[in-house]
Amino acid sequence: MEVIKKVEDLEKFKDYENKFLKFEKSVKFEIDIILDIGWSITAGESIEAGWSIKADGSIEAGGFIKAGESIEAGWSIKADGSIEAGGFIKAGGFIEADEFIKAGWSIKAGGSINAGGSIKAGGFITAGESIEAGGFIKAGGFITAGRSIGAGESIEAGGYIKAGGYIEAGGFIKAGGSIEADESINTGWSIKAGGSINAGGSIEAGGFIKADGFIFSFRFSISAKSISTQRLPFWRNFYANMPPMQKWRNQILSGLCWNELRKLPTKAEAQEICLWDGWHWIIRGQLECFFGLKKTFKPEIPI
């Protein structure tokens, strides 16, 4: 292993023609590494630093990449082993590891984030393209991807989860905030959100679905063992103009908060509202939860 204790030690490893700081085997930096514009770092084995590693180009290792503080590249970060930082991990392009990716703070990529193992951050995880993990994905903050989010195990965020494509997990999906996908949301286990769950495609769960907000699929396709929500999808005008709710039209449109609106009908009136045959079952079930008639409801075609 090469040990770099001062800037002058780097000189013999510089490939000026290709702008590479190149190590045949492993390297350990005992100083902060900040490379000039266009320069990259490559090592046949591992790259390790007690502090930060920053390259305007790429950072690539045949083994692991590890830093006590941050790892940052203008282009890509790639490791045949794991990528781990006590602070943040950031790349203008993709971040890829054959094993796990872990950061004490955030993980951010202009391209994709891909790990053979798990992806974990104390803060947020965000990618301009997709996020894929063979294991779990977990963030203390939000998780966002311009395309899809996929995990062989669970996906969990302290904040919201949002994807421009699908969200898919072999385990559970859980968010402190909302869960939103332009395409489908799919898990073999449960889905739980502190906010709402919204998908452009179908929503499928092998277990229960629970949202402190509402749930909606623009394909009107939701399957689960049970569903529980606290709020209603759509806007006020939608409900104000529905025949069974005409009696409370003015109150609905007045801006009265939803917690007060749910108290307006008597139990018998609420039951009558929900029995109207014009509701789609996805809306009827959420009305039943909204008015406190049921704690959960089952899809018309349960799994």
MOJOJO-V762892 format. One record per residue. RES is the residue in one letter. PSI is psi in radians with two decimals (* if undefined). D_FIRST is the distance of its C-alpha to the first C-alpha in Angstrom with 2 decimals. Layout:
# MOJOJO-V762892
RES_PSI_D_FIRST, RES_PSI_D_FIRST
This chain:
# MOJOJO-V762892
M_2.34_0.00, E_2.33_3.79, V_2.10_6.38, I_1.96_9.76, K_-0.34_12.70, K_2.80_15.51, V_-0.65_16.91, E_-0.46_17.21, D_-0.30_13.47, L_-0.39_13.79, E_-0.76_16.39, K_-0.14_14.66, F_0.10_13.07, K_2.25_16.56, D_1.65_18.80, Y_-0.56_22.13, E_-0.76_24.29, N_0.01_22.82, K_0.89_21.64, F_2.38_18.08, L_1.85_14.89, K_2.25_12.85, F_2.29_9.23, E_-0.64_9.26, K_-2.30_6.45, S_2.72_4.77, V_2.48_5.40, K_2.13_7.14, F_2.19_10.48, E_0.25_12.66, I_2.82_15.47, D_2.39_17.63, I_1.98_16.87, I_1.89_20.21, L_2.72_20.39, D_2.94_23.64, I_2.25_26.16, G_-0.13_25.23, W_2.54_21.49, S_2.90_18.99, I_2.34_15.27, T_2.47_13.74, A_2.44_10.47, G_-0.50_10.63, E_-2.22_9.01, S_2.78_8.87, I_2.20_9.62, E_2.43_10.26, A_2.43_12.59, G_-0.43_14.87, W_-2.08_17.62, S_2.72_18.46, I_2.16_17.18, K_2.21_20.04, A_2.41_20.51, D_-0.44_23.95, G_-2.25_22.93, S_2.86_20.75, I_2.13_17.43, E_2.38_16.08, A_2.50_13.24, G_-0.31_13.27, G_-2.37_12.29, F_2.87_13.25, I_2.18_13.77, K_2.36_14.44, A_2.48_15.97, G_-0.54_18.07, E_-1.98_20.71, S_2.76_21.31, I_2.14_19.83, E_2.34_22.18, A_2.45_22.64, G_-0.50_25.79, W_-2.03_25.40, S_2.83_23.50, I_2.14_20.61, K_2.34_19.43, A_2.41_16.99, D_-0.25_17.18, G_-2.33_16.45, S_2.89_17.78, I_2.15_18.25, E_2.36_18.87, A_2.47_19.97, G_-0.45_21.95, G_-2.21_24.16, F_2.82_25.10, I_2.21_23.65, K_2.37_25.53, A_2.47_25.71, G_-0.47_28.54, G_-2.32_28.15, F_2.82_26.90, I_2.18_24.33, E_2.31_23.23, A_2.42_21.11, D_-0.43_21.50, E_-2.40_21.32, F_2.85_22.56, I_2.21_22.77, K_2.35_23.39, A_2.42_24.29, G_-0.51_25.97, W_-2.05_28.18, S_2.84_28.97, I_2.16_27.67, K_2.29_29.30, A_2.40_29.18, G_-0.45_31.63, G_-2.33_31.24, S_2.83_30.50, I_2.14_28.29, N_2.21_27.35, A_2.41_25.53, G_-0.49_25.64, G_-2.41_25.78, S_2.86_27.29, I_2.13_27.43, K_2.37_28.06, A_2.47_28.70, G_-0.47_30.41, G_-2.34_32.31, F_2.85_33.34, I_2.17_31.93, T_2.45_33.33, A_2.47_32.95, G_-0.45_35.09, E_-2.27_35.09, S_2.82_34.48, I_2.13_32.48, E_2.33_31.68, A_2.42_29.99, G_-0.45_30.05, G_-2.41_30.33, F_2.86_31.99, I_2.17_32.09, K_2.31_32.75, A_2.45_33.24, G_-0.46_34.79, G_-2.43_36.54, F_2.88_37.74, I_2.14_36.37, T_2.57_37.51, A_2.43_36.97, G_-0.46_38.84, R_-2.21_39.07, S_2.84_38.57, I_2.12_36.82, G_2.44_36.06, A_2.45_34.49, G_-0.44_34.56, E_-2.31_35.30, S_2.84_36.75, I_2.15_36.80, E_2.33_37.40, A_2.45_37.80, G_-0.46_39.18, G_-2.47_40.86, Y_2.88_42.17, I_2.23_40.84, K_2.33_41.83, A_2.45_41.18, G_-0.28_42.69, G_-2.32_42.66, Y_2.88_42.74, I_2.15_41.25, E_2.34_40.54, A_2.49_39.08, G_-0.45_39.14, G_-2.60_39.64, F_2.85_41.49, I_2.17_41.54, K_2.35_42.09, A_2.46_42.38, G_-0.45_43.65, G_-2.49_45.32, S_2.86_46.61, I_2.16_45.27, E_2.33_46.08, A_2.39_45.42, D_-0.43_47.13, E_-2.36_47.11, S_2.83_47.13, I_2.18_45.73, N_2.28_45.08, T_2.59_43.83, G_-0.26_44.60, W_-2.38_44.99, S_2.86_46.41, I_2.24_46.29, K_2.30_46.79, A_2.41_47.04, G_-0.32_48.05, G_-2.39_49.60, S_2.89_50.97, I_2.11_49.76, N_2.24_50.56, A_2.45_49.84, G_-0.46_51.09, G_-2.55_51.01, S_2.83_51.51, I_2.11_50.25, E_2.27_49.61, A_2.38_48.58, G_-0.39_48.79, G_-2.39_49.68, F_2.86_51.28, I_2.21_51.01, K_2.24_51.53, A_2.33_51.67, D_-0.25_52.87, G_-2.31_53.99, F_3.05_55.38, I_2.42_54.19, F_2.45_55.08, S_2.20_54.33, F_-0.15_55.76, R_0.05_56.37, F_0.72_58.25, S_1.82_56.09, I_2.26_54.75, S_2.39_54.26, A_2.93_53.35, K_-0.63_54.91, S_2.75_56.05, I_2.41_55.76, S_2.23_56.19, T_2.92_56.49, Q_-0.31_58.04, R_3.10_58.78, L_2.47_60.38, P_2.94_59.04, F_-3.14_60.89, W_2.97_62.86, R_-0.70_66.01, N_-0.60_68.40, F_-0.89_67.47, Y_-0.63_68.69, A_-0.51_71.56, N_0.01_73.06, M_2.33_72.77, P_-0.80_76.28, P_-0.08_75.62, M_0.19_74.19, Q_-0.57_76.90, K_-0.55_78.42, W_0.35_75.40, R_-0.84_74.74, N_-0.71_75.48, Q_-0.68_73.30, I_-0.77_70.36, L_-0.20_70.67, S_-0.27_71.33, G_0.09_67.68, L_2.34_68.28, C_2.66_64.96, W_-0.56_64.12, N_-0.53_64.23, E_-0.64_67.87, L_-0.62_68.69, R_-0.31_67.72, K_-0.16_70.44, L_-0.88_73.29, P_2.60_74.45, T_3.00_75.92, K_-0.72_74.35, A_-0.70_77.09, E_-0.69_76.55, A_-0.71_72.78, Q_-0.68_73.45, E_-0.69_75.85, I_-0.82_73.30, C_-0.42_70.73, L_-0.18_73.32, W_2.33_74.10, D_0.03_73.50, G_-0.18_72.05, W_2.47_68.63, H_2.60_65.66, W_-0.50_64.32, I_-0.67_61.04, I_-0.75_63.15, R_-0.81_65.67, G_-0.69_63.05, Q_-0.53_61.51, L_-0.72_64.99, E_-0.70_65.65, C_-0.72_62.52, F_-0.76_63.35, F_0.03_66.87, G_0.30_65.73, L_-0.50_67.58, K_2.64_64.49, K_-0.57_61.05, T_2.82_59.60, F_2.80_60.94, K_2.52_60.20, P_2.74_59.72, E_-0.55_62.72, I_1.41_60.65, P_2.73_58.44, I_*_55.58
